[in-house]
């Protein structure tokens, strides 16, 4: 029976992968700094940092597939710690996984490696040009893991997902849900006519498992194939919620300058990757994934509605990760109360 190790296995994506593997009858071991009280009892848990080489060497004993999802997220605005955790932690995981003789590695990266998205779809041929520390750390980790796996002949599947939604997703989306639930005016940068793509966590897990089953090494951009403009999808969510919220467009440059100033003063939870891309098209060309036999089940509209309903159900998870926890809104919260 295959043994899978999931780093960050108590995070939003990692916990869903761990549960899916367990439901399939696989053996699952999770490494995280936090314990997820909702993980099945049959999932083995190790509380440790991916930067702890001895602990990771021990955790990797007998492992067939490493799923490396642990990282400091963009929302943490972690500065120099991105290098220590996202890059050097990935080095530890890659080196120790190869030393342990794993059969394959799945490495979770980020859309942020691309930097400012182009008009139109992001294709596999687009050269990554990250614009801030988080994105740079994720690209460095990608390249480091690729070099290690190529030298050792270990198959590597690198995943760059779009923003991932589903029941239990909070983090930055809690801000959106709060405003809609309270019938506030909903500001967007620009007119909301940009096309913004998401991916449901279950569709993402489906693709990763498909790529593993097909033994298809490579780098994959994963997002839904059914989405509209940002305004269309937000209006659909407002209707679903029965909210009296309405969308208000903000001038692009003044809004970005204001958010940049608030970020510099540490008065806003929005980081540069978010406020500098929010008004732009951001979507992947997923035709190559569809050709592999993957078909996402969730549209933007459906996954936003499910995520919102989960937020309204108030189902807290003890020891939750950044993407599953409420977010301090700081100056944005003041604007909410005035809207």
Secondary structure by P-SEA (a helix, b strand, c coil): cbbbbbcccccaaaaaaaaaaaaabbbbbbbcccccccccccbbbbbccccaaaaaaaaacccccccccccccccccccccccccaaaaaaaaaaaaaaacccbbbbbbccccccccccccccccbbbbbccaaaaaaaaaaaaaaaaaaaabbbbbbbbccccccccccccaaaaaaaaaacccccccccccbbbbbbbaaaaaaaaaaaaaaccbbbbbbbbcccccaaaaaaaaaaaacccbbbbbcccaaaaaaaaaaaaaccccccaaaaacccccccccaaaaaaacccccccaaaaaaaaaaaaaaccccccccccccccccaaaaaaaaac
